[in-house]
Amino acid sequence: MQDLTLAGPALLGLALIIAMLLIVAVVMLVRAASGRTRARKADGGDTTMLSMALQEAVNKLKAQERQMAARAEASERLAGQIVEGLTSGMVVVDRDGAVQTLNPAARRILGLDADAGTGPMTDGFRQVPALAEVIGEALRTTAPIVRRTVTLDRGPRPAHLGVTVSHLTGADGEMQAVVCLFTDLTAVVELEERLRLKEALARLGELTAGLAHEFRNGLATIHGYGRLLDLDALPEPARTYVEGIRAETTALGEVVTNFLRFARPEQFAMAPVELRAIVTRAIDDLPGAADVTVCEGQFATVNGDDVLLRQAFSNLVRNSLEACAGGATTPAIVVRGAIEGNDVFVTVDDNGPGLIPAAVDRLFQPFATTKAAGTGLGLAIVQKVIVSHNGVVVAGANPAGGARFQVRLPIYSGS
C-alpha cells in the first residue's frame, strides 16, 4: 500500500511530462502548418503581382503598337493626299518599266483616261511617246534628268512639258525606280513666243514704215501723172502703156498700204466685244462670202478692237475664198466657235486644195504666199492683230479636206 502511495506521484509526474511533450508537439505541428499556409499565401501574392505586371506591360505594348499603326496610317494618308493634290504630274516607274504611281494631275496633263493606272509603261503611255522616251532614258542611265522640255504633238496646239526625272535606290545602292515630275509649260512657251513675235513686229515696223511711206509717195505721184494723161489724145500703143502704168501703180499702192498697216503700230480701241457679231459682220461685208459660209458653235465676249478683229477674220475668210476659187467644187467655208476653259476658239475650215506642208511654217511671214496674185500680207496682218490681242493663230489641215485656221483668244473676264 505504501509502495502504491509512493508510485502514484511518480506516475502522475510521468503523465504530466508526457502531456507537456504532447502539447509541445501539437504546438510545433500547428506552427509548422501555419508557416506552410503563410508561405503558400506569400507565393500566391507574388504570382499575382507578376501576372499583373506582365499584363500591364502587354497593354502598354499594344497601345504603342496601335499608336504606331495610327501614325503610319496618318503618314500614308498624308502622302497620298500630297500625291493626289499635286498640280504637277507625277509618275513612278520601277526598273522593269512598270508604272507604279500615276497621280490625277498626270492624267489631266497627258490627256490619259481617268481609269489609266499602273501597268507596263509601253501600254499606258502610247499617247505620249516623247515622255515615255525620257523616262526610258532615265531607266537606262544613272544620271538624273533636270528641267528638260518635252513637246507633245496634239494637233494645232502642241503641249510643252518641263520634265525632271530622279532615281530611287534601295539599301543595296541599286536603282529601284524613277520618279518623273512634269509641269505643263504650254502657256509659258506661248507667252514667250508672243512676246518674241511682238518684239520682232515692232522692230520690223520701225525699220520699214518710213521706207514704205516714201514708196507710197512716189507711187502716188506716178499714178497721179498717169491719170492726168488723156488716153483719147494718145496713139494706140501709148494708150496701152499708160493703162498699164495706172494698173501697176494702183496695185503697188495697195501693197504698200497693206504693208504700212502691217508694219506701223496700231492704235487700239479696246472694249468688250461680242465675237460672234464680229465674225458675222466680217462675213457679211466680204462679197460672195455670206452665200458659202456657215457660222456655228459657241462664241464669247473678248476684250479687243472691233475694227481690227473684224479685219483679221475678214482676211481669214477671204483667204479661204481665194483658195477655193480655183477648185472644181463649190466653195464651202465653216466658221465654228468653241469655248474651252478661259479661252474661245474660232476655227475657219474650207474645202479648198489645202496647205502645202513645206509652206505651213512660213504662212504668217510677210510676203510669204502660195498664190500667183497674192501679196503675202493678209495672214501676216491676221497674226499681228491676234497676237496683239494676246491670242494665237495656227494653220493646219482640215480633217475633211482643205485648210484649217484656228484662232484662240482669251475670254473677257469683266475686270
C-alpha positions in Angstrom: 0.0 0.0 0.0 2.8 2.2 0.9 4.5 1.3 -2.4 1.4 2.3 -4.3 1.3 5.6 -2.5 5.0 6.2 -3.4 4.4 5.2 -7.1 1.4 7.4 -7.5 3.3 10.7 -7.6 5.8 9.2 -9.9 3.2 8.1 -12.3 1.5 11.5 -12.1 4.8 13.2 -12.8 5.4 11.0 -15.8 1.9 11.7 -17.1 2.5 15.4 -16.7 5.7 15.1 -18.7 4.1 13.1 -21.4 1.2 15.6 -21.6 3.7 18.5 -21.9 5.6 16.7 -24.6 2.3 16.1 -26.4 1.4 19.8 -26.0 4.8 20.9 -27.3 4.5 18.5 -30.3 1.0 19.8 -31.1 2.2 23.4 -30.9 5.1 22.7 -33.1 2.8 20.9 -35.6 0.4 23.9 -35.5 3.2 26.3 -36.1 4.6 24.3 -39.0 1.2 24.1 -40.6 0.7 27.9 -40.1 4.2 28.5 -41.7 3.3 26.5 -44.7 0.0 28.3 -45.1 1.7 31.7 -44.9 4.4 30.5 -47.4 1.7 29.4 -49.8 -0.1 32.8 -49.4 3.2 34.7 -50.0 3.9 32.6 -53.1 0.3 33.3 -54.4 0.7 37.0 -53.9 4.0 37.1 -55.8 2.5 35.2 -58.7 -0.5 37.6 -58.8 1.8 40.6 -58.8 3.9 39.2 -61.5 0.9 38.4 -63.7 -0.5 41.9 -63.2 2.9 43.4 -64.2 3.1 41.3 -67.3 -0.5 42.2 -68.3 0.3 45.9 -67.8 3.4 45.6 -70.0 1.4 43.8 -72.7 -1.3 46.5 -72.6 1.4 49.2 -73.0 2.9 47.4 -75.9 -0.5 47.0 -77.6 -1.2 50.7 -77.0 2.2 51.6 -78.5 1.5 49.3 -81.5 -1.9 51.0 -82.0 -0.3 54.4 -81.9 2.4 53.4 -84.3 -0.1 51.9 -86.7 -2.2 55.1 -86.4 0.8 57.3 -87.1 1.8 55.1 -90.1 -1.7 55.2 -91.4 -1.8 59.0 -91.0 1.6 59.3 -92.8 0.4 57.1 -95.6 -2.8 59.1 -95.9 -0.9 62.4 -95.9 1.5 61.1 -98.5 -1.5 60.0 -100.6 -3.1 63.4 -100.2 0.1 65.1 -101.3 0.4 63.0 -104.4 -3.3 63.4 -105.2 -3.2 67.2 -104.6 -0.1 67.9 -106.7 -0.7 70.3 -109.5 2.3 68.8 -111.3 2.2 65.4 -112.8 4.0 62.6 -111.1 4.8 59.2 -112.5 6.7 56.5 -110.6 8.1 53.7 -112.8 10.0 50.7 -111.5 13.2 49.4 -113.0 11.2 46.8 -115.0 9.3 49.6 -116.8 6.0 49.2 -114.9 4.1 52.3 -113.8 3.6 52.1 -110.0 2.0 55.6 -109.4 0.2 58.0 -111.7 -1.5 61.0 -110.0 -4.6 62.8 -111.3 -2.6 65.8 -112.5 -0.5 63.5 -114.7 -3.7 62.0 -116.2 -5.1 65.5 -116.9 -1.9 67.0 -118.4 -1.2 63.9 -120.5 -4.8 63.5 -121.6 -5.0 60.0 -120.3 -8.2 58.2 -119.4 -9.4 58.5 -115.9 -9.1 54.8 -115.3 -5.4 54.8 -116.5 -3.3 53.3 -113.7 -0.5 51.0 -113.0 0.9 48.6 -115.6 3.6 48.5 -118.3 4.7 51.9 -119.4 4.6 51.0 -123.0 0.9 50.3 -122.8 -0.2 53.4 -120.7 2.0 56.0 -122.5 1.2 55.2 -126.1 -0.4 58.6 -126.5 2.7 60.4 -125.1 5.8 58.7 -126.6 8.0 61.7 -126.1 7.6 61.5 -122.3 8.0 57.7 -122.3 11.3 58.1 -124.2 12.6 60.5 -121.5 11.6 58.1 -118.7 13.1 55.2 -120.6 16.4 57.2 -120.9 16.4 57.7 -117.1 15.9 53.9 -116.6 18.9 53.1 -118.8 21.2 55.6 -117.2 22.2 56.7 -113.6 22.2 60.4 -114.2 19.1 62.4 -113.3 17.3 64.4 -116.0 16.7 68.0 -114.9 14.5 70.7 -116.4 14.2 69.2 -119.9 11.5 70.5 -122.2 9.3 67.9 -124.0 6.8 68.7 -126.7 3.7 66.6 -127.1 2.1 66.7 -130.5 -1.6 67.5 -130.0 -2.8 68.8 -133.4 -2.9 72.6 -133.9 -1.9 73.3 -130.3 1.1 71.2 -129.1 1.8 70.9 -125.4 5.1 71.7 -123.8 6.2 70.0 -120.6 9.0 70.8 -118.2 10.3 67.3 -117.1 12.6 66.3 -114.2 13.4 62.6 -113.5 15.2 61.3 -110.4 16.2 57.8 -109.2 15.1 55.9 -106.2 17.8 53.5 -104.8 17.4 50.6 -102.3 19.5 49.8 -99.3 21.9 47.9 -101.5 22.5 51.0 -103.6 20.8 49.6 -106.7 18.2 51.6 -108.6 14.7 50.5 -107.8 12.5 53.1 -109.6 12.5 56.5 -111.2 10.2 59.4 -110.2 9.2 61.7 -113.1 7.7 65.1 -112.2 6.5 67.3 -115.0 4.6 70.6 -115.4 2.6 72.0 -118.3 4.6 74.9 -119.7 2.4 75.4 -122.7 1.0 78.8 -121.6 4.5 80.0 -120.7 6.0 78.9 -124.0 3.2 80.5 -125.9 3.6 83.7 -123.9 7.3 83.8 -124.7 6.6 83.2 -128.4 4.0 86.0 -128.4 6.5 88.4 -126.8 9.2 87.5 -129.2 6.8 88.0 -132.1 5.6 91.3 -130.8 9.3 92.5 -130.4 10.1 91.3 -134.0 7.0 93.0 -135.4 7.8 96.2 -133.5 11.4 96.2 -134.9 10.2 95.5 -138.4 7.7 98.3 -138.2 10.3 100.8 -137.1 12.7 99.8 -139.9 10.2 99.7 -142.8 7.4 102.2 -142.0 9.4 105.1 -143.2 10.7 103.4 -146.3 7.2 102.2 -147.2 5.8 105.7 -146.7 8.3 107.1 -149.2 7.4 104.4 -151.7 3.8 105.3 -151.4 4.5 109.0 -152.0 6.4 108.1 -155.2 3.8 105.8 -156.4 1.1 108.3 -155.7 3.0 110.9 -157.9 3.4 108.4 -160.8 -0.2 107.3 -160.6 -1.3 111.0 -160.5 0.6 111.9 -163.6 -0.7 108.7 -165.3 -4.3 109.9 -164.5 -3.6 113.3 -166.0 -2.7 111.9 -169.4 -5.7 111.9 -171.8 -6.0 108.5 -173.3 -8.0 109.7 -176.2 -5.2 112.1 -177.3 -2.6 109.3 -177.2 -1.8 106.9 -180.0 -2.9 103.3 -179.5 0.5 101.9 -178.3 1.0 104.7 -175.9 -2.6 104.3 -174.6 -1.8 100.7 -173.7 1.3 101.7 -171.8 -0.5 104.4 -169.8 -3.2 101.9 -168.8 -0.5 99.5 -167.7 1.2 102.2 -165.6 -2.1 103.1 -163.9 -2.9 99.5 -163.1 0.5 98.7 -161.8 0.7 101.8 -159.6 -2.7 101.1 -158.2 -1.7 97.5 -157.3 1.6 98.6 -155.8 -0.2 101.3 -153.9 -2.5 98.7 -152.3 0.6 96.6 -151.4 2.4 99.5 -149.8 -0.8 100.5 -147.9 -1.2 96.9 -146.6 2.4 96.8 -145.6 2.1 100.1 -143.8 -1.0 98.7 -142.0 1.1 95.7 -141.0 4.3 97.5 -140.1 3.2 100.5 -138.1 1.9 100.3 -134.6 -1.9 100.2 -134.4 -3.9 102.4 -132.0 -6.1 100.0 -130.2 -9.6 100.9 -129.0 -10.0 98.1 -126.6 -13.5 97.3 -125.3 -15.7 94.2 -124.6 -17.0 93.0 -127.9 -19.1 90.0 -128.9 -17.0 87.7 -131.1 -20.0 86.2 -132.9 -21.1 89.7 -134.0 -17.6 90.5 -135.3 -17.3 87.2 -137.3 -20.8 87.6 -138.7 -20.2 91.2 -139.8 -16.8 90.2 -141.4 -18.6 87.5 -143.4 -21.4 89.8 -144.5 -19.0 92.6 -145.6 -17.0 90.3 -147.8 -18.5 90.0 -151.3 -19.7 86.4 -152.0 -18.8 85.1 -148.5 -22.2 85.0 -147.0 -23.6 82.5 -149.6 -20.9 79.9 -149.0 -20.0 80.4 -145.3 -21.7 78.9 -142.3 -21.2 80.4 -138.8 -22.0 78.0 -135.9 -20.9 77.0 -132.4 -20.5 78.9 -129.2 -18.7 82.2 -129.0 -17.9 84.6 -126.2 -17.1 88.2 -125.3 -13.5 89.2 -125.7 -11.6 92.4 -124.9 -10.5 93.8 -128.2 -10.6 96.3 -131.0 -13.8 95.8 -133.1 -12.3 97.1 -136.3 -9.0 95.2 -136.2 -10.6 91.9 -135.2 -13.1 92.3 -138.0 -10.3 92.9 -140.4 -8.4 89.8 -139.1 -11.4 87.4 -139.6 -12.3 89.0 -142.9 -8.7 88.2 -144.1 -9.1 84.6 -143.0 -12.4 84.2 -144.8 -11.1 85.9 -147.9 -8.0 83.7 -147.8 -10.3 80.6 -147.8 -12.5 82.0 -150.6 -9.4 82.7 -152.8 -8.1 79.2 -152.0 -11.4 77.6 -153.1 -11.7 79.8 -156.2 -9.6 77.5 -158.4 -11.2 74.3 -157.3 -13.7 72.2 -159.2 -16.2 72.1 -156.3 -18.4 74.8 -154.9 -16.7 76.7 -152.0 -17.9 75.6 -148.6 -16.5 77.5 -145.6 -17.4 76.8 -141.9 -16.6 79.2 -139.1 -17.0 77.4 -135.8 -16.7 78.7 -132.3 -16.0 76.8 -129.1 -15.2 77.7 -125.5 -12.6 75.8 -123.5 -11.7 77.0 -120.1 -10.8 80.7 -120.2 -10.3 80.8 -124.0 -12.6 80.9 -127.0 -11.5 79.1 -130.2 -12.6 80.2 -133.7 -11.9 77.7 -136.4 -12.2 78.5 -140.1 -12.4 75.4 -142.3 -12.6 75.3 -146.1 -12.8 72.7 -148.8 -10.0 74.1 -151.0 -6.8 72.3 -152.1 -5.3 72.6 -148.6 -1.9 73.8 -147.5 1.5 72.8 -148.8 3.2 71.2 -145.7 6.5 73.0 -146.6 4.7 76.3 -146.6 2.8 76.0 -143.3 5.7 77.3 -141.2 6.0 80.4 -143.4 2.4 81.3 -143.9 2.3 84.1 -141.4 5.6 85.7 -142.5 5.3 88.9 -144.6 5.3 88.4 -148.3 5.1 84.6 -148.0 2.3 83.5 -150.3 1.5 80.5 -152.5 -0.9 82.5 -154.7 0.1 83.9 -158.0 -1.5 87.2 -157.3 -1.1 87.3 -153.6 0.9 89.9 -151.6 1.6 87.7 -148.7 0.4 90.3 -146.2 -3.1 89.1 -145.4 -2.2 86.3 -143.0 0.7 88.4 -141.6 -1.8 91.1 -140.6 -4.1 88.4 -139.1 -1.2 87.2 -136.9 -0.3 90.7 -135.8 -3.8 91.5 -134.8 -4.4 88.3 -133.0 -1.1 88.4 -131.2 -1.7 92.0 -130.2 -4.9 90.7 -128.5 -2.9 88.1 -126.5 -4.2 85.4 -128.8 -2.7 82.7 -131.0 -3.4 81.8 -134.6 -2.3 78.5 -136.2 -2.7 76.8 -139.5 -3.2 73.2 -140.4 -5.1 70.7 -142.4 -8.9 70.3 -142.3 -9.6 66.6 -141.4 -12.4 66.7 -144.0 -10.1 68.1 -146.7 -8.9 71.6 -147.3 -7.2 74.1 -144.9 -7.9 75.0 -141.3 -7.1 78.1 -139.4 -7.7 78.3 -135.7 -7.7 81.5 -133.6 -7.6 81.4 -129.8 -8.5 84.5 -127.8 -8.8 85.0 -124.0 -12.4 85.4 -122.8 -13.2 88.8 -121.3 -13.2 88.4 -117.5 -15.1 91.6 -116.7 -12.3 93.1 -114.6 
